């Protein structure tokens, strides 16, 4: 992992990333909003419009050495926990740069990290944003149907 970036290097990266997100907001139809909280560090909250999951937000954070990103996928499952978690673990095998994780209160997140913040060029940001979008869209509904089967009328027969 590279050493920590200077404040000046971080400012240049921040401006570059911010500019790219603003461009996406204007040109990319799935990007609904890009927000930053003044005084809260180098963080972006990018709200995306999906089909399988109507709306979700990816939080990006630029640190001295890394760019981290994560999105909330769904709450802890109501049922079929073993099958639900096995499903997500199997999905992790095919992901590059991110993985499903369990957060507070058992909630499911998709999170990743770019270890060299210097590599945050437009192509890499596009890969990250696009991948996170595709993975949430692709895996949200199948996981929902396993972990919340009764709500979907797919309860497993007993006996």
Secondary structure as UniProt FT lines:
FT   HELIX           7..27
FT   TURN            29..30
FT   STRAND          31..35
FT   TURN            38..39
FT   STRAND          43..49
FT   STRAND          55..62
FT   STRAND          67..74
FT   HELIX           81..92
FT   TURN            93..94
FT   STRAND          98..102
FT   HELIX           104..106
FT   STRAND          108..114
FT   HELIX           117..119
FT   HELIX           122..147
FT   HELIX           149..152
//
